[in-house]
Amino acid sequence: MLAPEVETRPWAEQHALDGERYRAQLAYLFERSTFYREKLGSAGFASAAAAGGLGDIARLPLTEKREIRATCTPDNPVGAHLCASPSEIVRIYSTSGTTGAPSYVPLTAEDLDNWVTASARSYAASGVTGGQRIVSTYNAGPFVAGAALAAFDRIGLCHVPVGTGNTERLLRAIELLRPEAAVLTPSYAAYVVEAAAERGVDLRGSSVERVLVAGEPGGGEPAFRAKLEEGWGARVTEAMGIGDIGVSLWGECEEQNGMHLGARGFVHAELIDPETGVALELHDGATGELVLTHLRHRAAPLLRFRTRDHVEVWTTTCSCGRTAPRVRCVGRTDDMLIVRGVNVFPSAVREVVGAFVPVVSGHILVKPRAAGVKQEPPLPVAVELAQGAAPEAGLAEAIRERLRDVLVVQTRVELVPFGGLRRSEYKSKLVEH
């Protein structure tokens, strides 16, 4: 445990500390943020005092990413929520821009240090320790993930950066440099298992003891995790962050029972109903959309920011001793489909299909027939067979019935030969309209 005095602090005590930081952050927003002065004022909150304390946060309006984008101008490409002066900013990251123009994420020196601190706690939870070697596969230069890589230095690891799309180099580095850990997206971790087998590389017999996955849902799905652990011969844990809020905010410990809030003291987490926006109580088994608020951020703080991540929550103290809430990401609400009123996450489809390994490879692709979120049944799903496997009689029907029983959705299952679904050396695409 990297910071036991923080990570084992009683949660009630942490909440009281967060309450003080929240009031200070609100005052800072009213003083410096044009965006939040106007947004909160329009909602009837003319001052930080009127907005109240942390217990009143659910009364305040949610923040959507599109609202921030709408305030960006050539003179202020960050947006009207920018609070820091140019001289205070030491780093400006950008998003990948896969859903439009890239967003810019500025950081002060204090912000950057807080990001690295939170990320270091999150990654250290996996069990990696100072003096070990870790090989990374992210081309993180311009993106917020770059701050997560600095967390490896904070932990005291020997970092071997390889980058995305260099599978030969990655396998060579594992063979020659013998790292104890590797960090990848879940999709790339699965791709490496297949690539190693094709090349006759004994990945299971390598030095890698821990595989740290992040960047997309999947690492916490039991069937998918089991597939990765079998292929790597290593323990798999996951981490999660939100580019606009912070990288690697959450990290899973060796108990593998949800990701702990490594950013405790820096970020406040809420759960809401994604349909209504109503706040939900945090308790074991609660599910909903994750909403995050900065508590000690200077450059471009966000208040009640909708992450669009649908999560399950646990609040009881983990047997590892950490007291922060834990989450498991079920999927992105942006990727969710609605079939006759039933919410369907592509990652949940993959998890159900994963139970049919080894006759299937575990790769799936949902192929909606109509544009938009709402779909009519049956929902088309392509399922890839395992290498060398022939389609067994009744397999497609068995998968269809399991999907109906578990997810309460009618599907049309198409079996495709091994290699028929595209692999990724970064993030997998589970839906193709």
Wavefront OBJ file of the C-alpha trace (Angstrom):
o trace
v 0.000 0.000 0.000
v 1.610 3.232 -1.189
v 0.009 5.606 1.353
v -1.523 3.505 4.149
v -2.282 6.522 6.358
v -4.543 7.834 3.573
v -5.843 4.626 2.038
v -6.966 3.107 5.357
v -8.420 6.332 6.830
v -11.999 5.765 8.073
v -14.373 6.881 5.345
v -16.409 9.122 7.660
v -13.201 10.981 8.499
v -12.338 11.235 4.799
v -15.809 12.579 4.031
v -15.384 15.329 6.637
v -12.049 16.355 5.116
v -13.572 16.295 1.651
v -16.381 18.537 2.866
v -13.896 21.251 3.817
v -12.084 20.944 0.491
v -15.366 21.035 -1.401
v -16.420 24.342 0.157
v -13.017 25.834 -0.711
v -13.330 24.509 -4.279
v -16.802 26.036 -4.642
v -15.518 29.407 -3.487
v -12.703 29.137 -6.034
v -15.208 28.353 -8.812
v -17.360 31.371 -8.000
v -14.261 33.558 -7.917
v -12.547 32.325 -11.081
v -14.899 30.301 -13.305
v -17.114 32.251 -15.678
v -18.774 29.002 -16.691
v -19.814 27.954 -13.163
v -20.758 31.443 -11.975
v -23.282 31.576 -14.823
v -24.363 27.930 -14.608
v -24.916 27.936 -10.843
v -26.419 31.409 -10.895
v -28.980 30.276 -13.489
v -29.841 27.364 -11.216
v -30.522 29.717 -8.306
v -27.174 29.543 -6.497
v -25.660 33.025 -6.404
v -22.736 32.214 -4.106
v -20.701 29.367 -2.665
v -22.599 29.747 0.608
v -25.916 29.351 -1.209
v -24.635 26.163 -2.900
v -24.082 24.602 0.537
v -21.796 21.758 1.554
v -20.980 18.312 0.266
v -24.240 16.953 1.666
v -26.114 19.355 -0.614
v -24.212 18.569 -3.797
v -27.101 16.662 -5.393
v -29.080 19.928 -5.540
v -26.573 21.396 -7.977
v -26.837 20.903 -11.747
v -24.840 18.222 -13.547
v -22.124 19.178 -16.026
v -22.171 17.690 -19.522
v -19.106 17.569 -21.748
v -21.045 19.187 -24.589
v -21.653 22.232 -22.367
v -17.919 22.689 -21.942
v -17.293 22.230 -25.671
v -19.906 24.876 -26.466
v -17.904 27.526 -24.572
v -14.640 26.890 -26.445
v -13.493 29.754 -28.676
v -10.349 30.502 -30.705
v -9.310 32.839 -27.880
v -10.079 30.242 -25.192
v -9.856 26.722 -26.690
v -10.062 25.161 -23.214
v -13.508 26.577 -22.409
v -15.102 29.025 -19.993
v -14.432 26.715 -17.023
v -10.740 27.665 -17.225
v -9.739 29.222 -13.894
v -5.947 29.519 -13.993
v -3.858 32.179 -15.679
v -1.455 31.171 -18.498
v 1.517 31.589 -16.173
v 0.089 29.006 -13.744
v -0.327 26.247 -16.347
v 2.557 23.788 -16.744
v 0.963 21.090 -18.942
v -1.793 20.936 -21.572
v -2.974 17.488 -22.614
v -5.543 16.729 -25.298
v -8.136 14.033 -25.842
v -7.984 11.776 -28.881
v -10.905 13.555 -30.548
v -12.568 10.311 -31.633
v -16.020 11.887 -31.158
v -15.138 15.265 -32.599
v -12.461 17.918 -32.191
v -9.919 17.205 -29.426
v -10.543 18.765 -26.027
v -7.681 20.445 -24.191
v -6.982 19.646 -20.544
v -4.695 22.157 -18.783
v -2.946 21.474 -15.477
v -1.129 23.571 -12.921
v 1.911 22.119 -11.165
v -0.292 21.230 -8.181
v -2.898 19.591 -10.440
v -0.247 17.506 -12.161
v 1.220 16.361 -8.856
v -2.239 15.400 -7.596
v -2.888 13.407 -10.770
v 0.375 11.507 -10.401
v -0.268 10.866 -6.697
v -3.732 9.432 -7.368
v -2.460 7.323 -10.270
v 0.423 5.975 -8.215
v -1.969 4.833 -5.470
v -4.246 3.229 -8.076
v -1.486 1.299 -9.827
v 0.331 0.354 -6.617
v -2.875 -1.322 -5.424
v -2.206 -4.033 -8.036
v 0.766 -5.221 -6.001
v 3.641 -3.787 -8.038
v 6.450 -2.459 -5.836
v 9.511 -0.286 -6.139
v 12.492 -1.921 -7.802
v 10.395 -4.077 -10.118
v 10.250 -3.569 -13.887
v 7.088 -2.670 -15.794
v 6.679 -2.559 -19.561
v 4.068 -0.114 -20.912
v 2.310 -0.095 -24.281
v 0.659 3.337 -24.402
v 1.623 6.047 -26.878
v 0.704 8.549 -24.220
v 2.679 11.644 -25.204
v -0.068 14.176 -26.014
v -2.802 12.442 -24.050
v -3.730 12.489 -20.377
v -2.430 8.935 -19.969
v 1.030 10.493 -20.011
v 0.488 11.559 -16.408
v -0.323 7.968 -15.471
v 3.048 6.828 -16.774
v 4.722 9.275 -14.379
v 3.046 7.302 -11.595
v 5.431 4.426 -12.274
v 8.332 6.705 -11.317
v 6.459 7.717 -8.140
v 6.063 4.048 -7.165
v 9.752 3.453 -7.836
v 9.359 1.056 -10.756
v 11.837 0.646 -13.569
v 9.703 1.693 -16.533
v 10.249 0.166 -19.975
v 8.069 2.113 -22.477
v 7.353 0.201 -25.699
v 4.295 1.977 -27.123
v 1.272 0.863 -29.107
v 1.506 -1.410 -32.133
v 4.992 -2.805 -31.423
v 4.067 -6.369 -30.541
v 7.371 -7.836 -31.714
v 9.250 -5.283 -29.625
v 6.990 -5.928 -26.631
v 7.569 -9.698 -26.733
v 11.303 -9.126 -27.201
v 11.408 -6.742 -24.208
v 9.573 -9.291 -22.059
v 12.008 -12.016 -23.102
v 15.221 -10.015 -22.616
v 14.420 -7.458 -19.896
v 12.225 -9.771 -17.818
v 9.704 -7.268 -16.384
v 7.486 -8.374 -13.525
v 4.511 -6.352 -14.835
v 2.959 -5.159 -18.093
v 0.366 -2.420 -18.615
v -1.972 -2.566 -21.613
v -5.587 -2.123 -22.666
v -7.630 -5.296 -22.135
v -8.025 -5.639 -25.911
v -4.303 -5.450 -26.530
v -3.583 -7.876 -23.690
v -5.867 -10.400 -25.433
v -4.213 -9.687 -28.794
v -0.753 -10.311 -27.328
v -1.864 -13.739 -26.070
v -2.790 -14.740 -29.624
v 0.299 -13.092 -31.141
v 2.590 -14.931 -28.721
v 0.960 -18.271 -29.557
v 1.375 -17.642 -33.291
v 5.070 -16.895 -32.779
v 5.679 -19.817 -30.474
v 6.436 -17.529 -27.523
v 5.760 -18.996 -24.083
v 3.970 -16.000 -22.564
v 2.748 -18.055 -19.590
v 6.332 -18.963 -18.752
v 7.577 -15.370 -18.964
v 8.672 -13.154 -16.091
v 5.379 -11.206 -16.079
v 3.514 -11.799 -12.829
v 0.996 -8.962 -13.078
v -0.930 -7.522 -16.027
v -2.400 -4.074 -15.371
v -5.185 -3.195 -17.807
v -6.911 0.141 -18.338
v -8.407 2.343 -21.042
v -11.682 0.442 -21.630
v -14.071 -1.883 -19.788
v -13.233 -5.579 -19.793
v -10.483 -6.235 -17.299
v -13.013 -6.840 -14.546
v -15.304 -9.167 -16.515
v -14.781 -12.610 -14.899
v -14.685 -14.623 -18.139
v -12.505 -12.125 -19.998
v -10.182 -11.757 -17.008
v -9.882 -15.555 -16.768
v -8.942 -15.690 -20.445
v -6.204 -13.097 -19.941
v -4.870 -14.759 -16.793
v -4.748 -18.119 -18.534
v -2.939 -16.663 -21.554
v -0.418 -14.601 -19.588
v -0.026 -16.895 -16.597
v -0.339 -13.747 -14.482
v -2.770 -11.940 -12.191
v -4.872 -9.316 -13.980
v -6.096 -6.124 -12.287
v -7.672 -3.046 -13.808
v -7.517 0.721 -13.402
v -9.792 3.485 -14.667
v -9.718 7.228 -15.142
v -11.592 10.032 -16.897
v -9.485 12.356 -19.055
v -11.251 15.540 -17.986
v -11.033 14.658 -14.271
v -7.848 12.640 -13.847
v -6.042 9.521 -14.995
v -6.110 6.231 -13.109
v -8.505 7.560 -10.490
v -9.479 4.011 -9.566
v -7.268 0.940 -9.165
v -7.928 -2.675 -8.275
v -6.070 -4.466 -5.510
v -4.996 -8.103 -5.441
v -8.390 -9.124 -4.047
v -9.746 -8.375 -7.566
v -13.064 -7.219 -6.168
v -13.520 -3.772 -7.709
v -11.326 -0.727 -8.231
v -10.550 1.427 -5.182
v -10.784 5.216 -5.375
v -7.089 6.086 -5.494
v -7.972 9.754 -5.951
v -9.610 10.043 -2.532
v -9.129 13.576 -1.242
v -8.863 14.888 -4.808
v -12.194 13.758 -6.273
v -15.711 13.215 -4.913
v -17.723 10.380 -6.480
v -21.491 10.147 -6.870
v -23.887 7.762 -8.548
v -26.912 8.899 -10.569
v -29.727 7.321 -12.526
v -28.532 7.863 -16.125
v -32.089 8.380 -17.354
v -33.295 10.925 -14.787
v -30.064 12.343 -13.360
v -31.377 11.699 -9.828
v -28.660 10.964 -7.251
v -28.518 7.385 -5.956
v -27.292 6.148 -2.584
v -23.857 4.530 -2.562
v -24.105 1.017 -1.128
v -22.924 -2.476 -1.958
v -24.418 -3.540 -5.277
v -25.701 -0.104 -6.303
v -25.479 0.588 -10.048
v -25.716 3.758 -12.084
v -23.717 6.402 -13.904
v -20.572 7.697 -12.234
v -20.450 11.466 -11.571
v -17.224 13.109 -10.378
v -16.329 16.450 -8.792
v -12.886 17.979 -8.321
v -12.020 18.866 -4.728
v -8.539 20.374 -5.107
v -8.149 21.401 -8.737
v -6.865 24.732 -10.009
v -6.653 24.888 -13.810
v -10.067 23.794 -15.103
v -12.087 22.247 -12.270
v -15.299 20.362 -12.965
v -18.390 20.105 -10.761
v -20.716 17.078 -10.955
v -19.242 15.943 -14.270
v -21.112 13.147 -16.034
v -18.577 10.480 -16.950
v -21.006 8.298 -18.950
v -19.460 5.262 -17.226
v -22.057 2.823 -15.899
v -20.665 1.195 -12.759
v -21.451 -1.131 -9.895
v -20.367 0.090 -6.447
v -19.170 -1.472 -3.189
v -18.712 0.587 -0.019
v -17.741 -1.999 2.609
v -14.086 -2.068 3.617
v -12.049 -4.402 1.420
v -10.075 -7.188 3.078
v -6.918 -5.446 1.820
v -7.634 -2.695 4.381
v -8.474 0.116 1.946
v -11.623 1.960 2.969
v -12.508 3.917 -0.181
v -15.495 2.902 -2.317
v -14.843 0.415 -5.106
v -16.357 0.288 -8.585
v -16.540 -2.101 -11.506
v -17.259 -0.481 -14.887
v -20.121 -2.308 -16.581
v -19.868 -0.244 -19.762
v -20.203 3.181 -21.298
v -23.709 4.643 -21.338
v -22.679 6.121 -24.699
v -22.316 2.541 -26.053
v -25.494 1.224 -24.472
v -28.290 -0.014 -26.713
v -31.956 -0.273 -25.728
v -33.809 -3.294 -27.096
v -37.530 -3.200 -26.298
v -36.862 -1.238 -23.131
v -33.931 -3.398 -21.994
v -30.533 -1.735 -21.563
v -27.825 -3.782 -23.264
v -24.105 -3.106 -22.801
v -21.844 -4.680 -25.456
v -19.337 -5.586 -22.729
v -22.101 -7.553 -20.964
v -22.752 -9.462 -24.204
v -19.049 -10.316 -24.370
v -19.109 -11.506 -20.756
v -22.006 -13.892 -21.401
v -20.426 -15.239 -24.594
v -17.134 -15.692 -22.716
v -18.733 -18.530 -20.752
v -18.626 -20.610 -23.970
v -14.820 -20.546 -24.186
v -12.989 -22.715 -25.328
v -15.356 -23.463 -28.229
v -15.453 -19.717 -28.978
v -12.559 -17.246 -28.922
v -14.345 -14.688 -26.744
v -14.401 -11.995 -29.455
v -17.834 -10.577 -30.318
v -19.284 -7.761 -32.405
v -22.766 -6.324 -31.923
v -24.218 -5.168 -35.256
v -27.258 -2.924 -34.717
v -29.502 -2.725 -37.771
v -30.724 0.819 -37.100
v -28.982 4.069 -36.258
v -29.305 5.356 -32.717
v -29.733 3.747 -29.330
v -33.138 2.075 -29.651
v -33.153 -1.240 -31.509
v -35.798 -3.765 -32.437
v -35.159 -7.420 -31.622
v -33.480 -9.635 -32.516
v -30.171 -7.815 -31.985
v -27.513 -9.217 -34.371
v -24.380 -10.493 -32.619
v -21.346 -11.990 -34.355
v -19.499 -14.550 -32.229
v -16.062 -15.784 -33.254
v -15.231 -19.466 -32.988
v -12.044 -20.655 -31.306
v -9.026 -21.408 -33.426
v -9.487 -24.706 -35.276
v -13.061 -25.071 -34.022
v -15.926 -26.037 -36.305
v -19.401 -24.680 -35.597
v -21.079 -27.234 -33.346
v -24.716 -28.025 -33.941
v -26.829 -25.960 -31.589
v -23.990 -23.666 -30.438
v -25.506 -20.477 -31.845
v -28.865 -21.377 -30.325
v -27.251 -22.123 -26.941
v -25.528 -18.731 -26.953
v -28.757 -17.021 -27.988
v -30.661 -18.672 -25.138
v -27.971 -17.752 -22.604
v -28.077 -14.110 -23.746
v -31.855 -14.152 -23.408
v -31.744 -15.689 -19.932
v -28.978 -13.446 -18.559
v -29.562 -10.130 -20.340
v -33.276 -10.540 -21.138
v -32.688 -9.664 -24.777
v -33.528 -11.451 -28.012
v -30.523 -11.801 -30.340
v -29.585 -13.364 -33.661
v -26.227 -15.073 -33.214
v -23.915 -15.479 -36.216
v -20.894 -17.736 -35.779
v -17.815 -16.556 -37.681
v -14.483 -18.392 -38.140
v -11.445 -17.622 -35.994
v -9.828 -14.418 -37.196
v -13.087 -13.183 -38.698
v -13.387 -10.314 -36.206
v -10.833 -7.534 -36.212
v -8.258 -7.406 -33.431
v -6.948 -4.205 -31.850
v -3.569 -3.154 -30.536
v -5.300 -0.496 -28.452
v -9.066 -0.543 -27.787
v -11.620 -2.972 -29.220
v -14.719 -1.906 -31.077
v -17.627 -3.976 -29.771
v -20.395 -2.226 -31.760
v -20.551 -1.639 -35.490
v -23.587 0.168 -36.889
l 1 2 3 4 5 6 7 8 9 10 11 12 13 14 15 16 17 18 19 20 21 22 23 24 25 26 27 28 29 30 31 32 33 34 35 36 37 38 39 40 41 42 43 44 45 46 47 48 49 50 51 52 53 54 55 56 57 58 59 60 61 62 63 64 65 66 67 68 69 70 71 72 73 74 75 76 77 78 79 80 81 82 83 84 85 86 87 88 89 90 91 92 93 94 95 96 97 98 99 100 101 102 103 104 105 106 107 108 109 110 111 112 113 114 115 116 117 118 119 120 121 122 123 124 125 126 127 128 129 130 131 132 133 134 135 136 137 138 139 140 141 142 143 144 145 146 147 148 149 150 151 152 153 154 155 156 157 158 159 160 161 162 163 164 165 166 167 168 169 170 171 172 173 174 175 176 177 178 179 180 181 182 183 184 185 186 187 188 189 190 191 192 193 194 195 196 197 198 199 200 201 202 203 204 205 206 207 208 209 210 211 212 213 214 215 216 217 218 219 220 221 222 223 224 225 226 227 228 229 230 231 232 233 234 235 236 237 238 239 240 241 242 243 244 245 246 247 248 249 250 251 252 253 254 255 256 257 258 259 260 261 262 263 264 265 266 267 268 269 270 271 272 273 274 275 276 277 278 279 280 281 282 283 284 285 286 287 288 289 290 291 292 293 294 295 296 297 298 299 300 301 302 303 304 305 306 307 308 309 310 311 312 313 314 315 316 317 318 319 320 321 322 323 324 325 326 327 328 329 330 331 332 333 334 335 336 337 338 339 340 341 342 343 344 345 346 347 348 349 350 351 352 353 354 355 356 357 358 359 360 361 362 363 364 365 366 367 368 369 370 371 372 373 374 375 376 377 378 379 380 381 382 383 384 385 386 387 388 389 390 391 392 393 394 395 396 397 398 399 400 401 402 403 404 405 406 407 408 409 410 411 412 413 414 415 416 417 418 419 420 421 422 423 424 425 426 427 428 429 430 431 432 433
